[in-house]
Amino acid sequence: MTKRTLKQKNLVIRRAKVNDCKVISKFTGGQKKDMIKRGEGEIRKNIDNYLVVEHCGKVVGSVGYHYYDNNKAEIISFYVDDDYRKNGLGTGLIYSCLGLILSRGIYFVFTLTTTSNLFSRIGFKKSNWDIFAPVLRKKILKDCNNCLRASGPDDQRCNESLLVFMYS
Ligand SMILES: CC(C)(COP(=O)(O)OP(=O)(O)OC[C@H]1O[C@@H](n2cnc3c(N)ncnc32)[C@H](O)[C@@H]1OP(=O)(O)O)[C@@H](O)C(=O)NCCC(=O)NCCS
């Protein structure tokens, strides 16, 4: 996809509203998109943890976080519509989501991602599972049950890397 020049004034990153749940749910899901499917109900319950990016009033991307015990948050539902990619919207969403997470006093943020470069540029570092207690690792990996590609990170077909951002 070639870069499109979007006019900044037509773009806004904002907190998600209940009536954004449908489109966010549509953004997620399926092997094709390398994302875990999130139902509208699940998103609605956690709507305060979601952000969207709008272009001329149309929602064209989303990001959210899932809270785990011990003040840890996982970035989820990270998506930008195909036609709007490579314009910095994904990077903007991650910065805004980090701001939201840090503002809530959560200083340990991680992601399982196929887009390591983008996260690395922001300050995320590649890591391994040793940093999680076994019980938390198990909780995080429950999502692997919904992945069509692989059964978990030890499965050779898994194409995701674990990256961590720690604020100190
Ligand atoms: C991952 C995703 C959200 C990124 O969204 P995006 O809006 O394209 O993100 P950005 O524009 O900030 O960055 C994407 C790339 O474009 C580049 N880019 C950004 N602005 C640019 C510009 N003005 N000119 C040229 N390149 C630019 C970035 O450097 C980045 O390069 P990289 O691929 O080497 O990291 C999007 O590709 C997507 O939805 N993919 C499918 C779902 C998915 O994989 N989600 C992640 C699951 S873990």
PDBQT file of the ligand as one rigid body, heavy atoms in Angstrom, charges set to zero:
ROOT
HETATM    1  C1  LIG A 201      -0.434  -2.744  12.429  1.00  0.00    +0.000 C 
HETATM    2  C2  LIG A 201      -1.249  -1.564  11.911  1.00  0.00    +0.000 C 
HETATM    3  C3  LIG A 201      -2.317  -1.210  12.941  1.00  0.00    +0.000 C 
HETATM    4  C4  LIG A 201      -0.334  -0.353  11.678  1.00  0.00    +0.000 C 
HETATM    5  O1  LIG A 201      -1.136   0.771  11.291  1.00  0.00    +0.000 OA
HETATM    6  P1  LIG A 201      -0.509   1.987  10.458  1.00  0.00    +0.000 P 
HETATM    7  O2  LIG A 201      -1.483   3.095  10.556  1.00  0.00    +0.000 OA
HETATM    8  O3  LIG A 201      -0.098   1.557   9.116  1.00  0.00    +0.000 OA
HETATM    9  O4  LIG A 201       0.782   2.313  11.334  1.00  0.00    +0.000 OA
HETATM   10  P2  LIG A 201       1.857   3.463  11.041  1.00  0.00    +0.000 P 
HETATM   11  O5  LIG A 201       1.490   4.223   9.832  1.00  0.00    +0.000 OA
HETATM   12  O6  LIG A 201       2.061   4.220  12.285  1.00  0.00    +0.000 OA
HETATM   13  O7  LIG A 201       3.176   2.620  10.782  1.00  0.00    +0.000 OA
HETATM   14  C5  LIG A 201       3.202   1.599   9.775  1.00  0.00    +0.000 C 
HETATM   15  C6  LIG A 201       4.431   1.762   8.909  1.00  0.00    +0.000 C 
HETATM   16  O8  LIG A 201       4.265   2.891   8.051  1.00  0.00    +0.000 OA
HETATM   17  C7  LIG A 201       5.385   3.744   8.170  1.00  0.00    +0.000 C 
HETATM   18  N1  LIG A 201       4.930   5.117   7.992  1.00  0.00    +0.000 N 
HETATM   19  C8  LIG A 201       4.196   5.844   8.851  1.00  0.00    +0.000 A 
HETATM   20  N2  LIG A 201       4.014   7.082   8.364  1.00  0.00    +0.000 NA
HETATM   21  C9  LIG A 201       4.629   7.100   7.164  1.00  0.00    +0.000 A 
HETATM   22  C10 LIG A 201       4.800   8.098   6.178  1.00  0.00    +0.000 A 
HETATM   23  N3  LIG A 201       4.291   9.327   6.327  1.00  0.00    +0.000 N 
HETATM   24  N4  LIG A 201       5.483   7.776   5.041  1.00  0.00    +0.000 NA
HETATM   25  C11 LIG A 201       6.012   6.550   4.869  1.00  0.00    +0.000 A 
HETATM   26  N5  LIG A 201       5.895   5.554   5.787  1.00  0.00    +0.000 NA
HETATM   27  C12 LIG A 201       5.209   5.843   6.903  1.00  0.00    +0.000 A 
HETATM   28  C13 LIG A 201       5.895   3.488   9.558  1.00  0.00    +0.000 C 
HETATM   29  O9  LIG A 201       7.263   3.845   9.678  1.00  0.00    +0.000 OA
HETATM   30  C14 LIG A 201       5.680   2.012   9.718  1.00  0.00    +0.000 C 
HETATM   31  O10 LIG A 201       6.770   1.288   9.140  1.00  0.00    +0.000 OA
HETATM   32  P3  LIG A 201       7.120  -0.230   9.598  1.00  0.00    +0.000 P 
HETATM   33  O11 LIG A 201       6.204  -1.102   8.813  1.00  0.00    +0.000 OA
HETATM   34  O12 LIG A 201       8.549  -0.390   9.240  1.00  0.00    +0.000 OA
HETATM   35  O13 LIG A 201       6.887  -0.333  11.059  1.00  0.00    +0.000 OA
HETATM   36  C15 LIG A 201      -1.918  -1.920  10.552  1.00  0.00    +0.000 C 
HETATM   37  O14 LIG A 201      -0.924  -2.328   9.642  1.00  0.00    +0.000 OA
HETATM   38  C16 LIG A 201      -2.955  -3.037  10.692  1.00  0.00    +0.000 C 
HETATM   39  O15 LIG A 201      -4.105  -2.772  11.048  1.00  0.00    +0.000 OA
HETATM   40  N6  LIG A 201      -2.585  -4.283  10.379  1.00  0.00    +0.000 N 
HETATM   41  C17 LIG A 201      -3.521  -5.425  10.459  1.00  0.00    +0.000 C 
HETATM   42  C18 LIG A 201      -3.859  -5.767  11.884  1.00  0.00    +0.000 C 
HETATM   43  C19 LIG A 201      -2.626  -6.075  12.679  1.00  0.00    +0.000 C 
HETATM   44  O16 LIG A 201      -1.712  -6.739  12.220  1.00  0.00    +0.000 OA
HETATM   45  N7  LIG A 201      -2.642  -5.550  13.936  1.00  0.00    +0.000 N 
HETATM   46  C20 LIG A 201      -1.574  -5.789  14.863  1.00  0.00    +0.000 C 
HETATM   47  C21 LIG A 201      -1.871  -7.056  15.566  1.00  0.00    +0.000 C 
HETATM   48  S1  LIG A 201      -0.630  -7.418  16.705  1.00  0.00    +0.000 SA
ENDROOT
TORSDOF 0
